Amino acid sequence: MANINRNPRFGNRNAKRRTLMDSNVAFPVTEAYKTLRTNISFALSTKKNKIFAVSSALASEGKSTVAANIAITLAQNNYHVLLIDGDLRKPVQHRVFTIKNEVGLSTLISGSNTFKEIVHHDVIENLDIVPCGPIPPNPSEMLGSDNMKMLLEQLSVHYDYIIIDTPPINLVTDALTLLPSIAGVLLVAKHAQSTYDAIEEAINAIKMADGSLLGVVVSNVSVSGGKYGGKYSYKYKYGYKYGYGYGEYSDYSTPGATSATQKSSDGKDV
């Protein structure tokens, strides 16, 4: 389980999320992503390909920011990387990287556009991005389609790593439909928000679908007391203020969600 240290968060849904492209990102954050980059490389070394999904159990757990930062740190190591916004319900990668979203994965799979027409090359050096495009009425079916499978097979020849940002596993089945075509799933959990039960449910769903769990990344971990110092609190909370449905936008990093502390059978916080 990897710990990713906390970046400052934005409450404005239109605000740009913090990524490793920002000059004032704290040193422990960049080092944590470099360690994660190494761990991912080892995890994928024995897999059928180097295509993986980044997901979470529930919404608002930081998966999209983690996916973006993993893509950036791999590109910084001179790998040719493709980041696909496969969240065809609430896409955010076009906001993260400030690129257009008129066409994208949805129009590519449907046959309305070619890959050359929808890909954004070298958004940063070595990193190409495919945005979501218009939100379709059938996200799960599109991601699990033969067109998507063939697309990933073709792209895997041209890229060292392909990262797919997908919706939360416990809420919709989109990420699970990709499992036959990818090496596995990297699960993101948010410190002080994600619950053990929710994480376990997501892991079990991956296993039931004969998928591979590459690892769990804990986001939003605070650091204090020096270069690498600080104590980590493992009390997980859950909040359902932000629903997850068609066509609505949710700022995954918005603070202040209504939450309740999960209790164990003996009445203690867990």
C-alpha positions in Angstrom: 0.0 0.0 0.0 1.5 3.3 -1.1 1.0 6.6 0.7 0.6 9.7 -1.5 1.0 12.9 0.5 -1.6 15.6 0.5 -1.7 18.4 -2.0 -3.7 21.6 -1.3 -7.2 21.1 -2.5 -9.6 23.3 -4.5 -13.2 23.9 -3.6 -14.1 25.4 -6.9 -15.3 22.7 -9.3 -13.8 24.7 -12.2 -10.4 25.1 -10.6 -7.4 23.2 -11.9 -6.3 20.3 -9.8 -2.8 20.3 -8.4 -0.5 18.0 -10.3 3.3 17.4 -10.5 3.4 20.1 -13.2 3.0 22.7 -10.5 6.3 24.3 -9.4 5.3 24.5 -5.7 4.5 20.8 -5.2 6.1 19.6 -2.0 9.2 17.4 -2.2 7.7 14.4 -0.4 4.9 14.4 -2.9 7.2 14.1 -5.9 9.2 11.5 -4.1 6.1 9.5 -3.3 5.1 9.4 -6.9 8.6 8.4 -8.0 8.4 5.5 -5.6 4.9 4.6 -7.0 6.3 4.8 -10.5 8.9 2.2 -9.6 6.4 0.0 -7.9 4.1 0.1 -10.9 6.9 -0.8 -13.2 7.7 -3.9 -11.1 4.0 -4.8 -10.8 3.5 -4.7 -14.6 6.8 -6.5 -15.5 5.1 -9.9 -15.4 1.7 -8.9 -16.9 0.4 -9.4 -20.4 0.6 -5.7 -21.2 1.3 -2.3 -19.6 -2.2 -1.0 -19.7 -3.9 -0.4 -16.3 -6.9 1.4 -14.9 -6.9 3.8 -11.9 -10.1 3.6 -9.9 -11.5 3.9 -6.4 -14.2 2.3 -4.4 -16.4 5.5 -4.2 -16.4 9.0 -5.5 -14.3 11.9 -4.2 -11.3 9.8 -3.3 -8.7 11.4 -5.6 -8.4 8.8 -8.4 -8.3 11.3 -11.3 -5.5 13.4 -9.7 -3.5 10.2 -8.9 -4.0 9.0 -12.5 -2.8 12.3 -13.9 0.3 12.4 -11.6 1.2 8.8 -12.4 1.1 9.6 -16.1 3.2 12.7 -15.6 5.9 10.9 -13.5 6.1 8.1 -16.0 6.5 10.6 -18.8 9.2 12.4 -16.9 11.2 9.2 -16.9 11.2 9.2 -20.7 8.4 6.6 -21.2 5.9 7.2 -24.0 2.7 7.5 -22.0 -1.0 7.7 -23.0 -3.6 8.8 -20.4 -7.2 8.0 -21.4 -10.1 9.6 -19.6 -12.3 6.5 -19.4 -14.7 8.1 -16.9 -17.5 8.5 -19.4 -19.8 9.8 -16.7 -17.9 12.5 -14.9 -14.7 13.2 -16.9 -12.1 15.6 -15.4 -8.8 15.0 -17.2 -9.5 17.7 -19.8 -9.9 20.1 -16.8 -6.7 18.9 -15.2 -4.6 19.5 -18.3 -6.7 22.4 -19.8 -7.4 20.7 -23.1 -10.5 20.6 -25.3 -13.2 17.9 -24.8 -15.5 18.3 -27.8 -14.3 14.9 -29.2 -12.6 12.1 -27.4 -12.9 8.4 -26.4 -16.7 8.3 -26.8 -16.6 9.6 -30.4 -13.6 7.4 -31.2 -15.3 4.2 -30.0 -18.6 5.1 -31.7 -16.7 5.6 -35.0 -17.4 9.3 -35.4 -13.7 10.2 -35.1 -10.3 8.7 -35.7 -7.6 8.4 -33.1 -5.5 11.2 -34.8 -8.5 13.5 -34.5 -9.1 13.1 -30.8 -5.6 12.6 -29.2 -3.7 15.5 -27.7 0.0 14.9 -28.4 2.7 16.0 -26.0 0.5 17.8 -23.5 3.8 17.6 -21.6 6.8 15.9 -23.1 6.2 12.2 -23.7 2.6 12.3 -22.5 -0.4 12.1 -24.9 -4.0 12.4 -23.6 -7.3 11.1 -24.9 -10.2 13.1 -23.2 -13.6 11.6 -22.6 -15.5 13.5 -25.3 -19.3 13.9 -25.1 -20.9 11.9 -22.3 -22.6 8.8 -23.9 -25.8 7.1 -22.6 -24.1 3.7 -22.4 -20.6 4.1 -20.7 -20.2 0.5 -19.5 -21.2 -0.9 -22.9 -18.7 1.3 -24.7 -15.8 0.5 -22.4 -16.5 -3.2 -22.7 -17.1 -3.2 -26.4 -15.0 -4.9 -29.1 -14.0 -1.5 -30.4 -12.4 -0.6 -27.1 -10.6 -3.9 -26.9 -9.2 -3.5 -30.4 -8.2 0.1 -29.7 -6.2 -0.9 -26.6 -4.5 -3.7 -28.5 -3.5 -1.3 -31.3 -2.3 1.4 -28.9 -0.3 -0.9 -26.8 2.2 -1.3 -29.7 2.9 2.5 -29.7 3.0 3.3 -26.0 5.1 2.2 -23.1 2.3 2.7 -20.7 -1.4 3.3 -21.1 -3.4 4.6 -18.1 -7.2 4.7 -18.0 -9.0 6.9 -15.5 -12.2 5.0 -14.7 -15.3 5.6 -12.5 -15.6 4.2 -8.9 -15.9 0.4 -8.8 -18.6 0.2 -6.1 -20.9 2.5 -7.9 -20.8 1.4 -11.5 -19.3 -1.5 -13.4 -17.3 0.5 -16.0 -13.9 -0.4 -14.7 -14.7 -4.1 -14.4 -15.6 -4.3 -18.1 -12.0 -3.4 -19.0 -10.4 -6.2 -17.0 -10.0 -8.7 -19.9 -8.0 -6.1 -21.8 -5.8 -4.6 -19.2 -3.0 -5.7 -16.8 -4.9 -4.7 -13.7 -6.4 -2.0 -11.5 -4.6 0.5 -9.2 -7.1 1.4 -6.4 -7.1 4.8 -4.8 -8.3 5.2 -1.2 -8.6 8.6 0.5 -7.1 8.9 4.0 -9.7 9.8 6.7 -12.6 9.2 4.2 -12.4 5.7 2.6 -13.7 2.9 4.7 -12.2 -0.6 5.1 -15.5 -2.1 4.0 -15.7 -0.1 0.8 -12.1 -0.9 -0.1 -12.7 -4.6 0.6 -15.9 -4.5 -1.6 -14.0 -3.0 -4.5 -11.1 -5.5 -4.2 -13.6 -8.4 -4.1 -15.3 -7.1 -7.2 -12.0 -7.1 -9.0 -11.3 -10.6 -7.9 -14.8 -11.9 -8.8 -14.3 -10.5 -12.3 -11.0 -12.4 -12.6 -9.1 -9.1 -12.6 -5.7 -8.2 -11.0 -5.3 -5.7 -8.2 -1.9 -3.9 -8.8 -2.0 -2.1 -5.4 -3.7 0.4 -3.3 -2.7 4.1 -3.1 -3.7 6.2 -0.1 -4.2 9.8 -1.1 -4.6 12.9 1.1 -2.1 11.8 3.7 -0.8 14.7 5.7 2.9 15.1 6.4 4.3 17.0 9.4 7.4 17.2 11.5 10.2 17.3 8.9 11.2 16.1 5.6 9.5 12.7 5.8 8.1 13.0 9.3 4.5 12.8 10.5 2.1 10.3 11.9 -0.6 8.7 9.8 -4.1 8.2 11.3 -5.9 5.2 10.0 -9.5 6.2 10.9 -11.6 6.0 7.8 -14.7 8.0 7.2 -17.3 7.9 4.5 -19.4 10.6 2.9 -22.1 10.4 0.3 -22.8 14.1 -0.4 -21.7 13.7 -4.0 -23.8 11.3 -6.0 -22.6 9.4 -9.0 -24.9 9.4 -12.0 -25.1 10.3 -15.6 -24.0 13.7 -16.9 -23.3 15.4 -13.6 -19.9 16.8 -12.7 -18.4 16.2 -9.3 -15.2 17.7 -8.0 -13.5 14.7 -6.6 -11.2 16.8 -4.4 -13.9 19.1 -2.9 -13.5 19.2 0.8 -16.4 19.4 3.3 -18.5 16.4 2.3 -21.1 15.4 4.8 -19.6 12.3 6.6 -20.3 10.0 9.4 -17.7 7.9 11.3 -18.0 4.2 10.7 -18.4 2.2 14.0 -17.2 -1.3 14.6 -19.3 -3.8 16.6 -17.8 -2.6 19.9 -18.8 1.0 19.1 -15.3 2.2 18.4 -14.3 4.2 15.3 -12.5 2.3 12.6 
